[in-house]
Amino acid sequence: MRVIAGKARGRRLVTREGSETRPTPERVKEAIFNIIQFQVEGRRVLDAFAGSGQLGIETLSRGAAHADFIDRSKESVAVIQKNLESTGLAQQASVFQTDTLLFLQRKSLPYDICFLDPPYRTGLLQQALPLCAAIMNSGGMILCEYPADEKLPDTVGLFQRYRTYKYGKIMITTFVHKDV
């Protein structure tokens, strides 16, 4: 797994061993960044259920101002920190070892881009989505990665489904503010 573009382009990222994390496949990551390519520069990003941190790191590499990474696993947090150091992007990031739902309930500083990619078929995505919508800027975008057999609502808070993309068994749905 590597950073695709930007100042850390080509840098190799490490992942956790075992089946507890499921890194976003390279072709899906490329598709996500084709979707948001002109919306990254200068933005505040939240990589929830971050795993290796690859999505947030990719945004930082492409010019995001700051990224927050959340994962409850001590091992994942160590991997994220290692990846941030090896890419030279640690100064633009904050890493939190905590429960994502609790973090979202307590956070008040708004984000411009949020990645929600929790463990599949746990109900965490459906729980996190409204909490995330509540802490987004009105011009922001929420990107959800989930298996094709799960369903997401058409609206959540002031955000509505914008587009859904299918990549094999993986779905990516974007939500934008209703006024956009």
Phi, psi and omega in degrees: 000131183227162171284132187281316188213169175093197186291340177254017183309134177086348180292135180282137176251143178265157176231166176286146174283154175094187187258008182284339175239156181225088182301144176297128179301148183306316182293327177287320177299316178300318179296317179302315183282342168290325180293317188252012190307328182262008183245007187269319187308123175075008186269158172265129188238143172240122174253092182274148185053050197294332180063256178267348182083012188298326182287314177296321178296320177299320179293319178298318179299329182268009172109008175298147182287320184201149175225135171258135180244131179236131170203142181276346182277127177301320180294318178296318178300319178297320178294316179300313180298319178297317180294321178295319178294315184291337179266353181075022185249008186298330182292341182259014188226155170231136182241130183238124173266097182198171175287128184299318181297318177295317179301313182296326179291330186262344187280137179241338179289124186284155178247158177260327180225134177229130174258124175244110182219065182282172174306137183295149172057038179246349184084355182295324180297314181295329177282321184283330186302309179293328178294320179293316180302329182288343182242026180257147169294154182297334178267010185278175179222136174253130178244123182247132174248129185200165180286152185299338182271002175264156180242146175237153179289165177280330178225152176211115185057229179269012181251146178232153177300130179257303179214153175232135181237144179242130178232090185065242180264006182252134176249144171236122176240135177254142175238135177232162180298142183299333182275358182271000000 
